[in-house]
Amino acid sequence: MRDVPPTPRLLGLAGTLPQLACVALLFLGEPEWRDITRMGALIYAALIFTFLGGTWWGIAASAPAAERRQALGWLWLASILPSLLAFAAVLWPLHGMAIEPALVSLGGGLIFALLVDAKLAALAPPWWMQLRVPLSLILGFATLLIAWY
């Protein structure tokens, strides 16, 4: 991540702290904190996944007009999918269903989002993938770990 400007690098890494704190709380905290910690982790993963979709929307909107018209129809669709998945994932446990599938769907979504990131890398800043890979892997695997615990 050495080519990533300091502000996005530091803020991006700081964005992993809530999920990592949830992992620490699950493993080191009191057993009665488990449910609220897992729900917090689910909500945070949903927020981050939605934020990521918003960044894709912004990249599509800032692309040159010819690229927006000809080749980016897929990106407009891809940019709303994280919000739809996040919404469903948050509703899932609120209806009394197990939280694990919701956490797995968001954790997997955060990791597989790298496929979209890679496809739009030509439109993003040159350091985009250097930032996106570690952030997606940290958040995705932390969310999967929370689902497993």
C-alpha positions, 0 to 999 in steps of 0.5 A, a space after each residue: 500500500 505504499 503508493 496509496 496516498 496517506 489519507 485514503 490509506 489511513 482512513 481505509 485501515 481505520 475503517 477495518 477497526 470496528 470489525 476487528 474490534 468485533 472479532 476481539 470482543 467475540 474471542 476475548 469478551 464476555 459471553 453475554 456480549 456475543 449477540 450484540 457484537 455479532 449484530 454490530 458486525 453484521 450492521 457494520 459489514 452492511 454499511 461498508 458494503 453499501 459504501 463500496 457500492 457508492 464508490 462504484 457509482 461515483 466512479 461510473 458517474 465520473 467516467 468520461 461520457 463515452 465510457 459511461 454510455 458504451 461500456 459501463 451499464 454493468 457498473 451501474 447495476 453492480 453499484 446498487 447490488 451491495 445495498 440490496 444485499 446489505 438490506 436483505 442481510 440486515 433484515 434476515 436476523 431481524 425476522 428471527 432467522 440465524 445471523 450466520 448466513 447473513 454474515 457469510 453473505 456479506 463477508 463473501 460479498 466484500 471479498 468477491 467485490 474485488 472482481 468489480 474493483 479489478 474490472 473498474 481499476 482503469 477508471 479509478 486512481 492508479 493505487 485503487 487495487 493496492 487499497 482495495 485488496 487488503 481492505 476487502 480481505 481484512 473486512 471480508 475474512 473478519 466478517 466470515 470469522 465472526 459468522 464462524 464463531 
